Amino acid sequence: MEDLTTLEAVIIAIVEGLTEFLPVSSTGHMIIAQNVLGVESTVFVKAFTFIIQFGAILSVVCLYWKRFFRLNRTPLPQGASALKRFLHKFDFYWKLLVAFIPAAVLGLLFSDMIDAMLESVTVVAVMLIVGGVFMLFCDKIFSHGSEDTPLTEKRAFYIGLFQCISMIPGVSRSMATIVGGMAQKLTRKAAAEFSFFLAVPTMFAATVYKMYKLFSEGGSEIIMNNLSALIVGNVVAFVVALLAIKFFISFVTKYGFKAFGWYRIIVGGIILVMLLMGHDLRMA
């Protein structure tokens, strides 16, 4: 028996593709979408929201493939050690790894706690509002970015620490990492692009981990029963994310984050009001 219909999979995947790289919390929006659609939060559905992120990260690789598959060929001073030459050559991937490590460690340590928070629409609504209020002012707070600022290992690590905040549903991985980059004196565009690149190892690891947990808990039959939903979900998330990334880079470079802040506050406020009035956000 399928846990998700094709239509439900398509709708949730559209939400994922639209919101994954925008600072509005894709996880939070997918939780809201599931509740509105009346989708039961089964083991597969929880895994589905992570697995379809694979389709979204492929859009980053596709759009930025020339920059993603690159080696640093700038010369080093003579006498540099073999390790320094290696790290210099793979500089881009090394900094991605440095930024990825904090979330990887905390994700493994607090996996069950994170899964428990994913059940709460209230947590999503509150964090949408809190993050939204912050985004109204973050352009002024972090307005000193320079195109000449290099992305060092230290800066990459700090961005990785900011990414850990996004483990709370409703925060937004994109928002946390972009703000982290701007706090390290990167421009909005540079911070956003590094956020996209960092999404690749982060979301790939989350997808693999969820697949592993699903299979280790006897989920091979669940996967087979819902294989079409997984395929459709990844394809839709890929296509929609391609369009969303192009829009976001252009918009945020020109206008900043204030519009996204107001959007978060309005959506979070509506959800809280509905919850306080006794609605469970389910259509079915």
Secondary structure, 3 states (H helix, E strand, C coil): CCCCCHHHHHHHHHHHHHHCCCCCCHHHHHHHHHHHHCCCCCHHHHHHHHHCHHHHHHHHHHHCHHHHCCCCCCCCCCCCCHHHHHHHHCHHHHHHHHHHHHHHHHHHHCHHHHHHHCCCHHHHHHHHHHHHHHHHHHHHHCCCCCCCCCCCHHHHHHHHHHHHHCCCCCCCHHHHHHHHHHHCCCCHHHHHHHHHHHHHHHHHHHHHHHHHHHHHCCCHHHHHHCHHHHHHHHHHHHHHHHHHHHHHHHHHHHHCCHHHHHHHHHHHHHHHHHHHCCCCCCCC
